Amino acid sequence: MGQPHFIVFANEKGGTGKSTTAVHTAIALAASGYRVAALDLDHRQRTMTRYLENRDATILRLEKQLPQARAEVLDDQSESGLEGAIARLSSDADVMVIDTPGRDDAVARAAILKADTLVTPMNDSFVDLDLIGQVHPENFKVTKPSFYAELIWNSRTQRAKVTGKSVDWVVLRNRLQHIQSHNLQRVGAALDELARRVGYRVIPGLGERVIYRELFPKGLTLLDLADLGEVGLGHIAARQELREMVAGLAIPGQDEIDQPKAAAAG
């Protein structure tokens, strides 16, 4: 692929499942045969780094070969530090997954300018929607884009001028409830209306499932459970959810997530 495809997970609001989604995406792509590098910009919380360190420990403990991403945390919180980390990681990577902190800072903005695919995870609520667009309190119609939508719009415009490349902005609806509700429909309608105004795509993310929280201490993802003999009916549904999410990102050269394993089994 030459230059890696940059997938940047960015949202200034915390608690949206950003790091969990970033790790699952990185490992799913690695399982598909991509060479994946992962860069964690949150040098204080280090959620993605801790997740992948837990994964390394589990691989060592179980003596299992599991897909992995080459990872680094950005301790040098400067734009030159970011450039250096990207140079180190990108030399043998097809895809680079960057997890930004849940705050606005210069390094996060610089990372957003690198994005080929920009992913903004959000919980399915008007609280999270307020980050990218404001709605009327009675009819829930979008009244105007919020500051973050304007930030992304400006970043995309700046990148297009410099590189001539467009940015695929994806809003990821995490923690979707599995039953229909008025709130679900209203948030969905507002997101669709705002998408037409500011130019992002909406795809479903990871649902509200306890399994995602339970996997963190071992650094595992849903794709690992079959190899470990731990797949239940609920896990099968969640795996399909993950497949659809990664397919929805539409990464260049993307194949079916389990295809390499299926080919090996055949």
LUMBA-335719 format. One record per atom (N, C-alpha, C, O): residue in one letter; x, y, z. Coordinates in pm, whole numbers, padded with zeros to 5 digits, always signed. Example, Ala and Ser with C-alpha at 12.3 -4.5 7.8 and 13.67 -1.06 7.14 Angstrom:
<atoms>
A+01319-00569+00780A+01230-00450+00780A+01320-00330+00780A+01424-00332+00846S+01285-00225+00708S+01367-00106+00714S+01290+00003+00787S+01341+00114+00804
</atoms>
This chain:
<atoms>
M+00082-00120+00000M+00000+00000+00000M+00086+00126+00000M+00031+00236-00012G+00224+00114+00014G+00306+00235+00018G+00284+00309+00147G+00302+00253+00255Q+00246+00437+00137Q+00215+00517+00255Q+00102+00451+00335Q+00000+00414+00277P+00119+00435+00468P+00011+00372+00545P-00119+00451+00536P-00120+00572+00516H-00227+00378+00551H-00359+00442+00560H-00378+00480+00707H-00374+00393+00794F-00398+00608+00734F-00410+00656+00871F-00556+00656+00915F-00641+00719+00852I-00584+00583+01023I-00717+00583+01085I-00702+00653+01220I-00635+00601+01309V-00762+00769+01234V-00748+00847+01357V-00881+00846+01432V-00983+00888+01379F-00878+00798+01556F-00995+00798+01643F-00989+00924+01728F-00896+00941+01806A-01087+01010+01712A-01082+01140+01779A-01221+01181+01828A-01320+01173+01755N-01225+01224+01951N-01347+01278+02012N-01303+01348+02139N-01238+01287+02224E-01337+01474+02153E-01294+01549+02271E-01372+01512+02396E-01336+01553+02507K-01478+01434+02380K-01555+01389+02495K-01509+01249+02535K-01492+01162+02449G-01488+01228+02663G-01446+01097+02710G-01565+01002+02725G-01681+01043+02716G-01534+00875+02748G-01637+00777+02778G-01719+00731+02659G-01830+00683+02675T-01665+00746+02538T-01740+00707+02418T-01697+00571+02364T-01747+00528+02260G-01606+00502+02433G-01556+00374+02384G-01452+00390+02276G-01430+00299+02195K-01386+00505+02273K-01293+00535+02166K-01175+00438+02164K-01144+00380+02060S-01109+00419+02278S-00992+00333+02282S-01028+00187+02258S-00956+00115+02189T-01139+00142+02315T-01184+00004+02293T-01211-00020+02146T-01173-00124+02091T-01276+00076+02082T-01305+00063+01940T-01177+00066+01858T-01163-00008+01761A-01083+00152+01896A-00956+00161+01824A-00879+00029+01832A-00826-00018+01731V-00873-00032+01951V-00802-00159+01967V-00869-00269+01885V-00802-00344+01815H-01002-00279+01894H-01072-00382+01817H-01051-00364+01667H-01037-00461+01593T-01049-00239+01622T-01024-00213+01481T-00883-00256+01442T-00864-00322+01340A-00785-00219+01523A-00645-00254+01494A-00626-00405+01486A-00563-00455+01394I-00682-00477+01584I-00662-00622+01587I-00743-00690+01476I-00696-00788+01417A-00862-00639+01446A-00941-00696+01336A-00868-00682+01203A-00867-00774+01122L-00806-00567+01181L-00731-00546+01057L-00605-00633+01054L-00568-00684+00949A-00539-00649+01170A-00422-00736+01176A-00462-00880+01146A-00388-00953+01080A-00579-00921+01195A-00628-01056+01168A-00660-01076+01021A-00661-01189+00972S-00686-00967+00950S-00715-00974+00807S-00589-00978+00722S-00597-00995+00601G-00474-00962+00784G-00350-00967+00710G-00280-00834+00693G-00172-00830+00634Y-00338-00726+00743Y-00270-00597+00737Y-00156-00593+00838Y-00163-00655+00944R-00051-00521+00805R+00052-00487+00903R+00006-00358+00971R-00003-00253+00908V-00022-00368+01101V-00088-00258+01172V+00005-00198+01277V+00067-00270+01356A+00014-00067+01276A+00083+00007+01381A-00021+00085+01461A-00118+00135+01405A+00001+00094+01592A-00093+00164+01679A-00017+00270+01759A+00085+00240+01823L-00067+00392+01755L-00003+00503+01826L-00101+00565+01924L-00208+00612+01885D-00065+00563+02051D-00149+00615+02159D-00098+00755+02196D+00013+00770+02246L-00181+00857+02173L-00141+00994+02202L-00170+01036+02346L-00124+01140+02391D-00246+00954+02418D-00280+00989+02556D-00175+00929+02649D-00191+00818+02699H-00067+01005+02672H+00045+00951+02750H+00014+00942+02898H+00092+00884+02973R-00097+00998+02941R-00135+00990+03083R-00226+00870+03108R-00195+00786+03192Q-00336+00861+03037Q-00429+00750+03060Q-00384+00622+02992Q-00395+00515+03051R-00332+00631+02870R-00268+00518+02801R-00359+00397+02787R-00313+00284+02800T-00488+00417+02762T-00581+00305+02759T-00547+00207+02648T-00543+00086+02671M-00523+00257+02526M-00490+00167+02416M-00358+00094+02444M-00346-00025+02415T-00261+00165+02499T-00132+00104+02531T-00148-00006+02635T-00093-00115+02620R-00224+00023+02740R-00245-00077+02845R-00319-00200+02789R-00289-00314+02825Y-00414-00176+02702Y-00488-00287+02640Y-00391-00379+02565Y-00395-00501+02581L-00303-00320+02484L-00212-00400+02403L-00101-00462+02487L-00049-00568+02453E-00062-00396+02598E+00034-00458+02690E-00029-00579+02757E+00036-00683+02772N-00154-00568+02797N-00226-00683+02853N-00232-00797+02751N-00222-00915+02787R-00248-00760+02625R-00253-00862+02518R-00118-00934+02507R-00114-01056+02496D-00010-00859+02509D+00123-00919+02504D+00142-01018+02619D+00195-01128+02599A+00098-00979+02738A+00113-01067+02856A+00031-01194+02840A+00077-01302+02878T-00089-01182+02784T-00174-01300+02763T-00113-01393+02659T-00114-01515+02676I-00060-01336+02552I+00006-01418+02449I+00122-01496+02510I+00140-01614+02480L+00200-01430+02594L+00313-01496+02659L+00266-01603+02756L+00322-01712+02761R+00163-01572+02834R+00114-01666+02935R+00051-01790+02874R+00075-01901+02921L-00029-01771+02769L-00100-01883+02707L-00020-01950+02596L-00057-02056+02546E+00091-01886+02558E+00173-01937+02448E+00089-01956+02322E+00096-02058+02254K+00009-01854+02294K-00080-01854+02177K-00032-01748+02078K+00012-01640+02118Q-00041-01780+01951Q-00013-01682+01847Q-00142-01608+01812Q-00233-01665+01752L-00150-01481+01851L-00268-01400+01823L-00226-01278+01742L-00113-01231+01755P-00316-01227+01658P-00283-01105+01581P-00246-00991+01675P-00306-00976+01782Q-00148-00913+01636Q-00103-00803+01722Q-00067-00683+01635Q-00037-00695+01516A-00069-00566+01698A-00027-00443+01632A+00101-00394+01698A+00118-00404+01820R+00191-00342+01618R+00311-00279+01671R+00270-00146+01733R+00214-00061+01665A+00299-00127+01863A+00241-00014+01935A+00346+00075+02000A+00456+00032+02032E+00307+00200+02018E+00393+00297+02086E+00303+00403+02149E+00198+00438+02095V+00345+00453+02266V+00275+00564+02329V+00359+00690+02306V+00482+00685+02311L+00293+00802+02282L+00364+00926+02252L+00398+00998+02382L+00313+01068+02438D+00521+00981+02431D+00565+01051+02550D+00608+01193+02519D+00591+01283+02602D+00664+01215+02401D+00705+01349+02359D+00583+01420+02300D+00553+01407+02182Q+00515+01497+02385Q+00389+01560+02345Q+00415+01689+02267Q+00385+01798+02314S+00470+01673+02147S+00494+01785+02058S+00467+01737+01916S+00461+01617+01890E+00451+01832+01826E+00425+01794+01687E+00547+01725+01627E+00532+01635+01545S+00666+01766+01667S+00786+01697+01619S+00793+01556+01676S+00837+01463+01607G+00750+01539+01802G+00743+01406+01861G+00646+01317+01786G+00673+01198+01764L+00532+01374+01746L+00433+01299+01668L+00493+01255+01534L+00477+01140+01494E+00561+01348+01467E+00621+01315+01338E+00725+01204+01353E+00734+01114+01269G+00802+01210+01461G+00903+01108+01485G+00842+00971+01508G+00890+00871+01454A+00736+00966+01589A+00670+00838+01617A+00608+00780+01491A+00617+00660+01467I+00547+00864+01411I+00487+00818+01285I+00595+00763+01192I+00575+00660+01127A+00709+00831+01186A+00818+00784+01100A+00869+00646+01146A+00898+00560+01063R+00878+00626+01279R+00927+00498+01330R+00828+00385+01302R+00868+00275+01264L+00700+00412+01319L+00600+00308+01310L+00555+00279+01167L+00514+00167+01136S+00563+00378+01080S+00502+00364+00948S+00589+00292+00847S+00543+00256+00739S+00718+00269+00882S+00809+00212+00784S+00767+00073+00737S+00793+00036+00622D+00702-00004+00824D+00659-00139+00784D+00512-00161+00818D+00473-00270+00861A+00430-00058+00798A+00287-00068+00831A+00201-00039+00709A+00232+00051+00629D+00094-00113+00694D-00006-00085+00592D-00110+00013+00645D-00163+00096+00571V-00138+00001+00774V-00240+00083+00840V-00184+00134+00972V-00120+00058+01045M-00206+00260+01002M-00170+00313+01133M-00296+00361+01203M-00368+00446+01151V-00321+00307+01322V-00435+00345+01403V-00386+00439+01512V-00300+00403+01592I-00440+00560+01515I-00400+00660+01614I-00517+00688+01707I-00626+00722+01662D-00494+00673+01837D-00596+00700+01939D-00561+00831+02007D-00457+00841+02073T-00647+00932+01992T-00620+01064+02051T-00685+01074+02189T-00779+01000+02218P-00638+01165+02274P-00699+01182+02407P-00834+01251+02396P-00866+01314+02296G-00913+01237+02501G-01046+01300+02503G-01039+01445+02545G-01104+01487+02640R-00959+01521+02474R-00945+01664+02500R-00888+01729+02375R-00839+01661+02285D-00896+01860+02371D-00840+01935+02258D-00698+01977+02292D-00674+02043+02393D-00603+01938+02207D-00467+01990+02221D-00401+01993+02084D-00455+01940+01987A-00284+02055+02078A-00218+02077+01949A-00178+01946+01883A-00187+01933+01761V-00135+01848+01962V-00091+01721+01905V-00210+01644+01846V-00200+01584+01740A-00323+01647+01917A-00443+01581+01865A-00487+01645+01733A-00526+01575+01639R-00482+01776+01727R-00519+01844+01602R-00423+01808+01490R-00466+01791+01375A-00294+01797+01522A-00196+01759+01420A-00223+01617+01370A-00206+01588+01252A-00264+01529+01462A-00295+01392+01422A-00418+01387+01331A-00422+01309+01236I-00517+01470+01361I-00637+01475+01279I-00603+01514+01136I-00665+01466+01041L-00505+01600+01120L-00462+01642+00986L-00397+01527+00909L-00386+01534+00786K-00355+01421+00978K-00295+01304+00912K-00400+01206+00862K-00370+01118+00781A-00523+01220+00910A-00623+01116+00890A-00662+01098+00744A-00691+01195+00674D-00663+00971+00700D-00732+00933+00578D-00876+00895+00613D-00970+00931+00543T-00889+00822+00723T-01020+00791+00780T-01024+00849+00921T-00945+00809+01006L-01114+00941+00945L-01129+01003+01077L-01254+00945+01142L-01364+00957+01088V-01237+00882+01258V-01347+00814+01325V-01380+00888+01454V-01295+00905+01540T-01505+00931+01466T-01554+00996+01587T-01657+00906+01653T-01774+00907+01615P-01615+00827+01754P-01713+00745+01826P-01800+00832+01916P-01751+00930+01973M-01926+00797+01929M-02014+00867+02021M-02116+00770+02075M-02159+00677+02007N-02155+00793+02200N-02266+00717+02257N-02396+00768+02197N-02404+00881+02149D-02496+00683+02200D-02621+00717+02132D-02708+00805+02222D-02809+00761+02276S-02665+00931+02236S-02739+01022+02322S-02723+01164+02272S-02629+01194+02198F-02815+01252+02312F-02805+01392+02273F-02690+01462+02345F-02641+01565+02298V-02646+01406+02457V-02530+01462+02527V-02407+01452+02437V-02332+01548+02422D-02387+01335+02377D-02272+01316+02289D-02293+01386+02155D-02199+01440+02098L-02416+01386+02106L-02445+01454+01980L-02413+01603+01988L-02377+01664+01888D-02427+01661+02107D-02405+01805+02124D-02263+01846+02087D-02238+01962+02057L-02169+01749+02089L-02031+01779+02051L-02022+01823+01905L-01941+01909+01870I-02107+01763+01819I-02098+01795+01676I-02217+01874+01623I-02211+01929+01514G-02326+01881+01700G-02440+01958+01653G-02541+01984+01762G-02565+01899+01848Q-02601+02104+01759Q-02703+02141+01858Q-02842+02118+01799Q-02866+02138+01680V-02934+02075+01886V-03069+02047+01840V-03170+02132+01917V-03144+02178+02028H-03286+02153+01854H-03395+02227+01917H-03453+02143+02031H-03470+02022+02014P-03483+02203+02147P-03527+02124+02262P-03665+02063+02247P-03701+01973+02324E-03745+02110+02151E-03881+02058+02138E-03898+01964+02019E-03956+01857+02032N-03846+02003+01902N-03865+01916+01786N-03740+01835+01751N-03744+01752+01660F-03629+01858+01823F-03504+01783+01807F-03441+01799+01669F-03358+01717+01629K-03480+01902+01597K-03417+01932+01469K-03282+02000+01494K-03266+02074+01591V-03187+01977+01406V-03055+02039+01420V-03066+02189+01397V-03119+02234+01296T-03015+02266+01492T-03016+02411+01477T-02885+02463+01418T-02885+02558+01339K-02774+02402+01455K-02646+02442+01396K-02538+02341+01434K-02549+02274+01536P-02432+02330+01352P-02318+02247+01390P-02249+02306+01513P-02254+02426+01536S-02185+02221+01590S-02113+02266+01709S-01967+02289+01676S-01923+02269+01563F-01891+02330+01779F-01751+02370+01760F-01667+02257+01703F-01577+02281+01622Y-01695+02134+01744Y-01612+02022+01699Y-01633+01994+01550Y-01537+01965+01478A-01757+02005+01505A-01785+01987+01362A-01711+02094+01281A-01660+02066+01173E-01706+02215+01333E-01635+02323+01264E-01485+02297+01264E-01417+02323+01165L-01432+02244+01376L-01290+02209+01384L-01255+02105+01278L-01156+02119+01207I-01337+02002+01269I-01310+01896+01172I-01324+01948+01029I-01245+01913+00941W-01424+02030+01006W-01443+02089+00873W-01318+02167+00832W-01270+02153+00719N-01268+02250+00923N-01148+02329+00893N-01026+02241+00872N-00944+02268+00784S-01013+02135+00952S-00899+02044+00937S-00904+01972+00803S-00802+01957+00736R-01023+01928+00765R-01037+01857+00637R-01006+01951+00521R-00942+01912+00423T-01052+02074+00532T-01025+02171+00426T-00875+02199+00415T-00820+02206+00305Q-00810+02214+00531Q-00667+02241+00533Q-00589+02124+00473Q-00497+02145+00394R-00626+02003+00508R-00556+01884+00456R-00575+01873+00305R-00481+01840+00233A-00695+01899+00258A-00721+01891+00114A-00636+01990+00036A-00588+01959-00074K-00617+02109+00092K-00535+02210+00025K-00388+02168+00020K-00320+02192-00080V-00341+02105+00128V-00200+02070+00137V-00168+01944+00056V-00067+01939-00015T-00253+01842+00067T-00223+01712+00008T-00306+01679-00115T-00269+01592-00193G-00418+01749-00133G-00507+01717-00243G-00591+01593-00216G-00662+01546-00305K-00585+01540-00094K-00659+01419-00058K-00779+01454+00028K-00774+01546+00110S-00886+01380+00010S-01005+01400+00092S-00995+01314+00219S-00919+01217+00224V-01072+01350+00318V-01077+01275+00443V-01214+01213+00457V-01316+01281+00442D-01217+01085+00485D-01344+01015+00508D-01376+01025+00657D-01317+00954+00738W-01471+01113+00691W-01509+01131+00832W-01624+01036+00863W-01729+01041+00798V-01604+00951+00962V-01702+00850+01002V-01745+00876+01146V-01661+00878+01236V-01873+00895+01168V-01928+00903+01303V-01980+00765+01341V-02066+00709+01273L-01927+00713+01449L-01951+00575+01490L-02048+00574+01608L-02016+00629+01714R-02162+00513+01591R-02262+00510+01699R-02236+00391+01791R-02281+00280+01764N-02162+00417+01900N-02133+00312+01997N-02245+00299+02100N-02329+00388+02117R-02243+00182+02168R-02338+00152+02275R-02482+00166+02229R-02568+00212+02304L-02508+00127+02105L-02646+00125+02056L-02727+00024+02136L-02682-00089+02159Q-02845+00065+02177Q-02934-00028+02245Q-02994-00124+02143Q-03009-00089+02026H-03028-00244+02187H-03077-00346+02094H-03229-00347+02086H-03289-00440+02032I-03291-00242+02139I-03435-00225+02124I-03461-00085+02071I-03386+00009+02100Q-03566-00071+01993Q-03600+00059+01938Q-03657+00150+02047Q-03725+00104+02139S-03629+00278+02036S-03683+00376+02130S-03696+00509+02058S-03637+00530+01953H-03776+00600+02117H-03790+00733+02058H-03655+00805+02057H-03623+00875+01961N-03576+00788+02164N-03446+00854+02171N-03356+00804+02058N-03289+00884+01993L-03354+00672+02036L-03272+00613+01931L-03307+00672+01796L-03219+00708+01718Q-03436+00682+01770Q-03481+00734+01641Q-03451+00882+01627Q-03410+00927+01519R-03469+00960+01734R-03444+01104+01728R-03296+01135+01710R-03260+01221+01630V-03210+01063+01784V-03066+01083+01768V-03025+01046+01626V-02946+01116+01563G-03078+00934+01577G-03045+00891+01442G-03087+00992+01337G-03013+01019+01243A-03206+01047+01353A-03256+01145+01257A-03170+01272+01260A-03140+01330+01156A-03132+01315+01381A-03049+01435+01394A-02911+01413+01334A-02856+01501+01268L-02855+01294+01356L-02724+01262+01298L-02729+01263+01146L-02638+01314+01081D-02835+01207+01090D-02848+01202+00944D-02863+01343+00886D-02806+01376+00782E-02942+01425+00956E-02961+01563+00909E-02828+01640+00913E-02794+01712+00819L-02754+01623+01023L-02627+01693+01037L-02523+01640+00937L-02440+01717+00887A-02528+01510+00907A-02435+01451+00812A-02445+01517+00676A-02344+01539+00608R-02568+01551+00636R-02587+01617+00507R-02528+01757+00506R-02491+01809+00401R-02519+01819+00624R-02469+01956+00632R-02318+01964+00644R-02256+02054+00587V-02257+01871+00717V-02112+01882+00742V-02031+01770+00679V-01908+01774+00682G-02097+01669+00622G-02025+01574+00538G-01955+01458+00606G-01840+01430+00574Y-02020+01390+00700Y-01965+01266+00753Y-02056+01149+00717Y-02168+01169+00671R-02007+01028+00738R-02087+00907+00725R-02121+00855+00864R-02043+00873+00958V-02233+00791+00878V-02272+00731+01006V-02273+00580+00991V-02336+00526+00899I-02204+00510+01081I-02209+00364+01081I-02229+00315+01224I-02193+00384+01319P-02287+00197+01240P-02302+00140+01375P-02169+00094+01429P-02087+00040+01355G-02147+00114+01559G-02024+00072+01623G-02047-00051+01710G-02111-00147+01667L-01993-00049+01831L-02003-00161+01923L-02117-00137+02020L-02132-00027+02075G-02198-00240+02042G-02315-00227+02128G-02278-00222+02275G-02161-00235+02312E-02379-00204+02357E-02361-00200+02502E-02357-00345+02553E-02461-00405+02578R-02236-00399+02567R-02218-00538+02608R-02111-00545+02717R-02007-00479+02707V-02137-00624+02820V-02043-00640+02931V-01912-00701+02881V-01806-00673+02937I-01918-00784+02777I-01800-00856+02731I-01685-00761+02697I-01569-00797+02717Y-01715-00643+02646Y-01608-00551+02608Y-01526-00507+02730Y-01404-00490+02720R-01592-00488+02842R-01521-00449+02964R-01442-00565+03023R-01337-00546+03084E-01495-00688+03004E-01430-00806+03060E-01304-00845+02982E-01215-00911+03037L-01297-00806+02855L-01184-00846+02772L-01058-00765+02802L-00947-00812+02776F-01073-00643+02855F-00960-00553+02873F-00846-00612+02956F-00731-00602+02913P-00871-00673+03074P-00757-00720+03155P-00669-00821+03084P-00550-00830+03112K-00728-00898+02991K-00649-00995+02915K-00601-00940+02781K-00523-01004+02711G-00648-00820+02747G-00608-00763+02620G-00666-00835+02500G-00611-00828+02391L-00776-00904+02520L-00835-00983+02413L-00944-00904+02340L-00998-00807+02393T-00975-00947+02220T-01088-00894+02145T-01183-01007+02113T-01152-01124+02136L-01297-00971+02061L-01397-01074+02027L-01344-01173+01925L-01388-01288+01922L-01251-01130+01841L-01199-01219+01738L-01110-01328+01794L-01083-01427+01726D-01063-01311+01918D-00974-01410+01979D-01049-01524+02046D-00991-01630+02070L-01177-01504+02076L-01247-01599+02162L-01264-01736+02097L-01263-01837+02167A-01280-01740+01964A-01295-01869+01896A-01168-01953+01913A-01176-02073+01938D-01052-01891+01899D-00926-01961+01916D-00908-02013+02058D-00842-02115+02081L-00969-01942+02154L-00955-01981+02294L-01070-02068+02343L-01075-02104+02460G-01163-02104+02252G-01275-02191+02288G-01375-02129+02382G-01433-02198+02465E-01395-01997+02371E-01482-01927+02466E-01601-01858+02397E-01653-01760+02450V-01644-01908+02283V-01750-01841+02209V-01887-01891+02251V-01916-02010+02243G-01972-01797+02297G-02111-01828+02327G-02201-01762+02224G-02153-01695+02133L-02332-01780+02240L-02426-01723+02143L-02418-01571+02140L-02423-01510+02034G-02404-01509+02258G-02393-01364+02263G-02266-01314+02198G-02264-01206+02139H-02159-01394+02209H-02033-01355+02147H-02042-01358+01995H-01980-01276+01926I-02119-01452+01942I-02134-01462+01797I-02201-01336+01742I-02159-01282+01639A-02305-01290+01811A-02372-01167+01768A-02279-01048+01777A-02280-00962+01690A-02198-01043+01883A-02104-00932+01900A-01995-00936+01794A-01952-00831+01745R-01949-01056+01758R-01848-01068+01651R-01902-01015+01519R-01831-00947+01445Q-02026-01045+01490Q-02087-00995+01367Q-02096-00842+01370Q-02076-00775+01269E-02127-00790+01486E-02131-00645+01507E-01995-00583+01476E-01987-00480+01409L-01889-00647+01523L-01753-00599+01499L-01719-00606+01351L-01662-00513+01295R-01753-00718+01288R-01727-00731+01144R-01792-00619+01065R-01730-00559+00978E-01918-00590+01097E-01991-00487+01024E-01930-00350+01048E-01925-00266+00957M-01883-00327+01170M-01821-00197+01199M-01693-00178+01118M-01673-00074+01056V-01606-00280+01118V-01479-00267+01046V-01504-00258+00896V-01436-00182+00827A-01600-00335+00845A-01634-00326+00703A-01685-00187+00669A-01657-00134+00561G-01760-00126+00762G-01816+00007+00739G-01709+00115+00730G-01734+00221+00672L-01591+00090+00787L-01482+00187+00778L-01426+00195+00635L-01367+00296+00597A-01446+00087+00558A-01407+00085+00415A-01260+00119+00395A-01227+00210+00319I-01172+00047+00464I-01028+00067+00450I-00983+00010+00315I-01027-00099+00279P-00898+00078+00240P-00854+00028+00109P-00795-00112+00118P-00714-00141+00207G-00836-00199+00026G-00786-00336+00022G-00849-00428+00124G-00801-00539+00145Q-00955-00382+00187Q-01013-00458+00298Q-01083-00583+00249Q-01161-00578+00154D-01057-00695+00314D-01123-00822+00286D-01206-00862+00407D-01208-00793+00509E-01274-00973+00393E-01351-01027+00506E-01256-01054+00622E-01148-01111+00602I-01293-01015+00743I-01203-01023+00858I-01150-01165+00881I-01032-01183+00909D-01235-01265+00869D-01192-01402+00900D-01138-01477+00779D-01109-01596+00790Q-01125-01410+00664Q-01084-01481+00544Q-00950-01551+00557Q-00941-01667+00516P-00845-01488+00610P-00718-01558+00623P-00729-01685+00705P-00668-01787+00671K-00806-01680+00816K-00821-01799+00899K-00897-01907+00824K-00864-02025+00832A-01003-01865+00750A-01082-01961+00675A-00997-02029+00569A-01008-02149+00547A-00910-01950+00501A-00824-02004+00397A-00727-02106+00457A-00700-02212+00399A-00673-02070+00576A-00578-02161+00641A-00647-02290+00680A-00590-02398+00668A-00773-02278+00729A-00846-02398+00771A-00876-02487+00652A-00883-02610+00665G-00894-02425+00532G-00926-02503+00413G-00804-02573+00361G-00811-02644+00260
</atoms>
